[in-house]
């Protein structure tokens, strides 16, 4: 019996005697930003339980603000209290960005980004884009846990329809054209669309919620659901461990506070999750001429391996419940945006999945060279049956630490219609 008690003492005494630690004072020294902003964004508060994991996750939240050149964290323990000191080196920036792309279609895009000018850790932007399909104007503000966005779009494009339920892509930033690639279309007509969209989102830890009213008018060159499509969307999202990009201040050194940390290998694989659901409704109460109902689901899983390579799997689903033509599900919205396509499939509902593997060929103080092979597949219900849109390919890209977008080239083979696209990449397709 004594031996049993002795073994019990050896096995369980370390757990019984482990000291619980609590967060004491949190002190912030900063170059420009209001220190209270950093305290509010730092998830750990005085009186919270302290652990190595929660401390590291709290540091990542400040890195993800992408407004600091340098962040130093230090602790001091007194009894069961751990005081935390944060030393932040920040500043402010204005970053103009313009590009012109000429391919099947021409696109001109102008923008101006601002960060921390008002010392509140805010970022803001205004953008303008014009192409053969129309133009758009937008502006946005991120302030602590609040996000505001307004966007006006005016489109005037031609819709073309082909055998096997394919139709062309269009949009202000779309440069790919299907003309003379797939023969003469079975049908075609013009669409004009003017929309004004407002969005407000509120972040609450790993959760966020949004509400978005949209005022939209659609007309066609034939009799097809002309009129107002005003609607209201609301949604809820969850994100855990999903990394943010370096941000628009990277050119000036801002947002790179965790650069050395990112260059080091992980001690263990790191997993990330993201999910969101949104519901859209429109009717006579919203000033719409039609009943509009849409449900959207999205899930993302990522595994960041010890050597920083990233495996990702994304699943999407959408149902429009018989909403008018302009609100139909698009197969390209159900794909993971890895591939580039000239055509898509429209329908009333659908689901899609994307698998990708980002393999770093090179990681150094200058930048990151990555090869990302992918496969994506979507099924869309149209004409009383499901039809598939799938693609495979790879993107070879180089991301300078001091530039906000990756530069590279993408090859996509559309497995469903056997077409191919090779495109230049700057954060996304021009």
VOGU-3710 file (C-alpha; in Angstrom, 3 decimals, decimal comma):
1> xxxxxxxxxx> 0,000/0,000/0,000  2,846/2,346/0,830  4,405/1,665/-2,561  1,145/2,537/-4,305  0,848/5,812/-2,377  4,483/6,624/-3,169  3,938/6,035/-6,900  0,795/8,173/-6,783  2,794/10,957/-5,136  5,529/10,799/-7,792
11> xxxxxxxxxx> 3,081/10,789/-10,690  0,642/13,457/-9,615  2,566/15,861/-7,376  3,928/17,876/-10,370  0,378/18,528/-11,536  -0,948/19,325/-8,066  1,890/21,738/-7,353  1,922/23,465/-10,768  1,497/27,187/-10,213  -1,253/28,994/-12,072
21> xxxxxxxxxx> -0,106/32,280/-13,535  -2,204/35,374/-14,131  -1,637/38,474/-16,237  -0,587/41,463/-14,164  0,110/44,918/-15,583  0,363/45,483/-19,334  2,654/48,369/-20,244  2,950/49,753/-23,787  5,647/52,002/-25,277  4,905/53,149/-28,814
31> xxxxxxxxxx> 6,348/55,619/-31,328  3,169/57,202/-32,689  -0,012/55,208/-32,142  -2,288/55,773/-29,181  -1,088/53,086/-26,689  -4,680/52,409/-25,621  -5,371/51,104/-29,123  -2,643/48,474/-28,703  -3,988/47,500/-25,281  -7,468/47,043/-26,711
41> xxxxxxxxxx> -6,190/44,963/-29,642  -3,972/42,807/-27,402  -6,255/39,888/-26,395  -4,677/39,310/-22,963  -5,993/41,614/-20,229  -5,004/42,140/-16,597  -6,484/39,332/-14,544  -6,564/36,780/-17,398  -4,907/33,403/-16,971  -1,407/33,445/-18,488
51> xxxxxxxxxx> 0,004/30,604/-20,596  2,686/30,293/-23,249  0,069/29,521/-25,897  -2,221/32,443/-25,082  0,773/34,778/-24,884  1,990/33,766/-28,360  -1,513/34,034/-29,855  -1,891/37,509/-28,348  1,403/38,591/-29,934  0,190/37,347/-33,324
61> xxxxxxxxxx> -2,908/39,547/-33,036  -0,702/42,651/-32,855  1,531/41,453/-35,693  -1,624/40,969/-37,791  -2,438/44,684/-37,528  0,373/45,100/-40,120  1,264/48,582/-38,891  4,527/47,964/-37,034  8,131/47,892/-38,145  9,130/46,204/-34,919
71> xxxxxxxxxx> 7,372/44,622/-31,944  9,261/43,507/-28,840  7,562/41,651/-25,989  9,001/41,001/-22,532  7,616/39,621/-19,273  8,430/39,855/-15,584  6,986/37,453/-13,013  6,173/38,428/-9,437  4,633/35,596/-7,420  1,708/34,360/-9,541
81> xxxxxxxxxx> 1,457/37,562/-11,636  3,163/38,087/-15,010  3,654/41,696/-16,109  3,887/42,231/-19,885  5,775/45,033/-21,618  5,188/45,814/-25,290  7,627/47,987/-27,233  6,161/48,998/-30,605  7,845/50,891/-33,422  5,268/52,291/-35,811
91> xxxxxxxxxx> 4,603/55,262/-38,103  2,161/56,170/-40,850  1,987/55,828/-44,614  0,168/56,850/-47,771  0,583/54,346/-50,582  -0,711/55,039/-54,127  -1,083/52,076/-56,455  -1,911/52,037/-60,169  -1,799/49,393/-62,846  -2,870/48,996/-66,449
101> xxxxxxxxxx> -3,448/45,611/-68,043  -4,035/44,963/-71,710  -5,009/41,475/-72,858  -8,357/40,288/-74,201  -9,746/43,368/-72,418  -8,116/46,523/-71,011  -8,202/47,459/-67,312  -7,030/50,626/-65,523  -6,969/50,555/-61,722  -6,069/53,434/-59,362
111> xxxxxxxxxx> -5,983/53,399/-55,561  -4,685/55,189/-52,480  -4,087/53,465/-49,123  -3,543/55,137/-45,739  -2,332/53,711/-42,464  -2,183/55,143/-38,924  -2,110/58,797/-40,002  -4,623/59,638/-37,272  -2,672/57,603/-34,682  -5,609/55,239/-34,052
121> xxxxxxxxxx> -4,178/52,177/-35,780  -6,610/52,712/-38,636  -6,200/51,788/-42,294  -8,246/53,270/-45,117  -8,435/53,106/-48,894  -10,117/54,583/-51,966  -10,072/52,820/-55,343  -11,266/53,386/-58,891  -11,265/50,897/-61,737  -12,370/51,130/-65,359
131> xxxxxxxxxx> -12,437/48,531/-68,123  -14,291/47,513/-71,255  -17,087/46,154/-69,027  -17,664/49,295/-66,909  -16,230/51,042/-63,871  -16,297/50,944/-60,069  -15,535/53,316/-57,188  -14,923/52,147/-53,621  -13,728/53,293/-50,227  -13,147/51,591/-46,904
141> xxxxxxxxxx> -11,991/52,090/-43,316  -10,673/49,625/-40,741  -10,601/51,043/-37,224  -9,797/48,643/-34,390  -12,610/46,061/-34,552  -14,786/47,973/-37,025  -14,819/47,784/-40,823  -16,769/50,107/-43,141  -16,977/49,815/-46,919  -18,919/51,515/-49,698
151> xxxxxxxxxx> -18,781/50,542/-53,366  -20,503/51,754/-56,518  -20,349/49,670/-59,700  -21,654/50,447/-63,182  -21,445/47,544/-65,623  -22,343/47,380/-69,309  -21,354/44,003/-70,728  -22,384/41,363/-73,218  -23,477/37,912/-72,072  -22,730/34,972/-74,356
161> xxxxxxxxxx> -23,989/31,406/-73,952  -22,431/28,219/-75,306  -23,247/24,506/-75,422  -23,054/22,492/-72,180  -24,315/25,487/-70,136  -21,175/27,625/-70,386  -21,322/31,435/-70,434  -18,702/34,177/-70,472  -17,142/35,989/-67,548  -17,417/39,739/-67,137
171> xxxxxxxxxx> -16,557/42,424/-64,589  -14,501/45,555/-64,080  -11,267/43,668/-63,309  -11,827/40,828/-65,771  -9,463/40,813/-68,770  -10,120/37,291/-70,094  -12,479/37,079/-73,073  -14,090/34,056/-74,675  -14,589/35,608/-78,130  -13,184/33,504/-80,978
181> xxxxxxxxxx> -12,081/30,862/-78,458  -15,112/28,567/-78,381  -16,908/29,156/-81,655  -20,102/31,112/-82,238  -22,307/31,387/-79,117  -25,784/29,859/-79,061  -27,241/33,089/-77,692  -26,114/36,537/-76,550  -27,568/39,741/-75,122  -26,454/42,831/-73,183
191> xxxxxxxxxx> -26,690/43,415/-69,437  -26,505/46,753/-67,605  -26,134/46,798/-63,855  -25,760/49,681/-61,408  -25,229/48,859/-57,746  -24,440/50,760/-54,555  -23,343/48,553/-51,656  -22,649/49,434/-48,037  -21,025/47,064/-45,559  -20,385/47,238/-41,832
201> xxxxxxxxxx> -18,500/44,459/-40,023  -17,628/44,081/-36,361  -14,906/41,795/-35,064  -15,304/40,089/-31,683  -12,188/38,036/-30,999  -12,078/35,203/-33,522  -15,680/35,965/-34,516  -17,025/38,704/-36,747  -20,474/39,713/-37,945  -21,543/41,900/-40,840
211> xxxxxxxxxx> -24,576/43,568/-42,355  -24,706/44,869/-45,925  -27,558/46,665/-47,730  -27,287/46,848/-51,526  -29,289/48,956/-53,970  -29,123/47,436/-57,435  -30,858/48,000/-60,765  -30,487/45,523/-63,634  -31,637/45,775/-67,236  -31,173/43,577/-70,320
221> xxxxxxxxxx> -31,428/44,013/-74,065  -34,296/41,512/-73,914  -37,218/40,884/-71,584  -35,546/39,170/-68,601  -36,000/40,207/-64,947  -35,447/43,946/-65,529  -35,869/46,202/-62,495  -34,671/46,739/-58,946  -32,807/43,979/-57,098  -32,395/45,754/-53,751
231> xxxxxxxxxx> -31,336/43,348/-50,990  -29,987/43,039/-47,473  -27,249/40,590/-46,461  -26,096/39,562/-42,984  -23,512/37,038/-41,928  -21,273/35,561/-39,267  -17,637/34,444/-39,637  -15,020/32,637/-37,530  -11,241/32,727/-38,023  -8,561/30,932/-36,019
241> xxxxxxxxxx> -4,835/31,141/-36,776  -5,404/32,351/-40,369  -2,461/34,603/-41,195  -2,932/38,068/-42,652  -0,825/39,468/-45,515  1,907/42,032/-44,974  -0,367/44,957/-45,865  -0,027/48,059/-47,989  2,582/49,629/-45,731  5,151/46,932/-46,537
251> xxxxxxxxxx> 6,936/49,229/-49,003  7,812/51,485/-46,047  8,678/48,606/-43,730  5,363/48,522/-41,858  3,686/45,183/-41,191  6,951/43,240/-41,118  7,301/42,986/-37,340  7,141/39,170/-37,483  9,409/38,732/-40,521  12,190/36,864/-38,695
261> xxxxxxxxxx> 9,605/34,736/-36,952  8,106/33,797/-40,318  11,531/32,842/-41,694  12,153/30,386/-38,863  10,798/26,842/-39,032  7,931/25,916/-36,736  8,476/23,542/-33,823  5,231/21,756/-34,766  2,614/21,930/-37,496  0,188/24,832/-37,123
271> xxxxxxxxxx> -3,485/24,478/-38,042  -5,874/27,214/-39,094  -9,629/27,293/-39,622  -12,090/29,768/-41,084  -15,822/29,510/-41,695  -18,578/31,924/-42,616  -22,271/31,863/-43,334  -24,396/34,641/-44,822  -28,036/35,103/-45,753  -29,421/37,560/-48,327
281> xxxxxxxxxx> -33,033/38,638/-48,677  -34,861/41,094/-50,931  -38,496/41,790/-51,771  -41,152/44,500/-51,865  -40,039/45,625/-48,386  -36,539/46,412/-49,775  -37,825/48,080/-52,948  -36,989/45,032/-55,090  -39,223/43,992/-57,967  -38,517/40,313/-57,291
291> xxxxxxxxxx> -38,252/37,955/-54,365  -34,551/37,349/-53,631  -33,246/34,697/-51,241  -29,642/33,497/-51,056  -27,689/31,370/-48,586  -23,871/31,179/-48,630  -21,564/28,775/-46,739  -17,761/28,694/-46,731  -15,167/26,641/-44,839  -11,352/26,770/-44,989
301> xxxxxxxxxx> -8,829/24,425/-43,346  -5,065/24,969/-43,479  -2,055/23,082/-42,169  1,216/25,004/-41,968  3,977/22,397/-41,822  7,147/22,735/-39,772  9,006/23,993/-42,858  6,224/26,592/-43,458  4,728/24,894/-46,539  0,930/25,224/-46,456
311> xxxxxxxxxx> -1,726/22,636/-47,303  -5,221/24,079/-47,704  -8,704/22,738/-48,346  -11,712/24,971/-49,005  -15,384/24,025/-49,371  -18,150/26,402/-50,539  -21,892/26,110/-51,118  -24,607/28,503/-52,265  -28,361/28,325/-52,923  -30,461/31,091/-54,495
321> xxxxxxxxxx> -33,881/29,457/-53,953  -35,182/30,469/-57,376  -33,982/34,089/-57,278  -33,921/36,017/-60,608  -31,259/35,545/-63,295  -28,912/38,314/-62,070  -28,664/36,616/-58,645  -27,736/33,164/-59,949  -24,888/31,062/-58,561  -21,658/31,316/-60,589
331> xxxxxxxxxx> -19,331/28,331/-60,711  -16,272/30,572/-60,370  -17,604/31,849/-57,014  -17,667/28,258/-55,746  -14,043/27,644/-56,720  -11,115/28,723/-54,551  -9,831/31,521/-56,834  -6,678/29,526/-57,568  -7,385/29,111/-61,290  -8,175/31,633/-64,036
341> xxxxxxxxxx> -11,019/30,969/-66,466  -12,676/32,496/-69,527  -16,070/30,927/-68,934  -18,355/29,793/-66,113  -21,587/27,915/-65,437  -24,695/29,624/-64,014  -27,371/27,946/-61,943  -29,727/28,049/-58,978  -27,469/26,274/-56,451  -24,128/24,544/-56,196
351> xxxxxxxxxx> -21,101/23,497/-54,183  -17,362/23,483/-54,755  -14,072/22,318/-53,255  -10,458/23,432/-53,739  -7,224/21,776/-52,644  -3,866/23,586/-52,878  -0,312/23,130/-51,645  1,974/26,160/-51,299  5,548/24,892/-51,449  8,312/27,417/-50,710
361> xxxxxxxxxx> 11,234/26,960/-53,061  13,085/29,820/-51,374  12,728/31,803/-48,143  15,217/34,546/-47,284  15,455/38,162/-46,082  14,493/39,468/-49,541  11,341/37,486/-50,177  9,534/34,195/-50,689  9,456/32,085/-53,861  6,516/29,671/-53,900
371> xxxxxxxxxx> 5,039/27,072/-56,238  1,344/26,373/-55,619  -0,252/23,461/-57,496  -4,031/23,226/-57,102  -7,169/21,368/-58,057  -10,679/22,817/-57,813  -14,125/21,474/-58,653  -17,640/22,941/-58,576  -21,033/21,471/-59,357  -23,854/23,843/-60,335
381> xxxxxxxxxx> -27,504/22,895/-60,738  -29,001/24,192/-63,981  -31,465/22,831/-66,528  -32,671/20,133/-64,092  -29,229/18,603/-63,583  -25,815/19,263/-62,001  -22,941/20,304/-64,266  -19,286/20,435/-63,264  -16,604/23,078/-63,661  -13,158/21,859/-62,646
391> xxxxxxxxxx> -9,620/23,056/-63,155  -6,051/22,262/-62,253  -2,736/24,050/-62,621  -0,126/25,923/-60,633  1,052/29,410/-59,720  4,734/30,305/-59,486  5,048/33,531/-57,498  7,637/35,652/-55,730  6,637/37,767/-52,748  9,009/40,566/-51,776
401> xxxxxxxxxx> 8,761/41,367/-48,075  8,787/45,057/-48,982  5,964/44,834/-51,550  2,326/44,096/-50,655  1,542/41,717/-53,551  3,123/38,539/-54,926  4,361/38,661/-58,516  4,181/35,605/-60,688  2,611/33,540/-63,428  -0,388/31,212/-63,344
411> xxxxxxxxxx> -1,238/28,281/-65,592  -4,785/26,891/-65,483  -6,211/23,965/-67,444  -10,014/23,859/-67,433  -10,715/20,146/-67,114  -14,369/20,612/-68,051  -13,964/22,371/-71,414  -10,237/21,574/-72,030  -9,221/25,225/-72,414  -5,987/26,744/-71,052
421> xxxxxxxxxx> -4,972/30,137/-69,702  -1,507/31,469/-68,862  -1,750/34,752/-66,982  0,437/37,221/-65,125  -0,264/37,490/-61,401  -0,057/40,564/-59,157  -1,848/39,493/-56,011  -4,492/38,106/-58,361  -5,163/38,043/-62,057  -5,083/41,324/-63,951
//
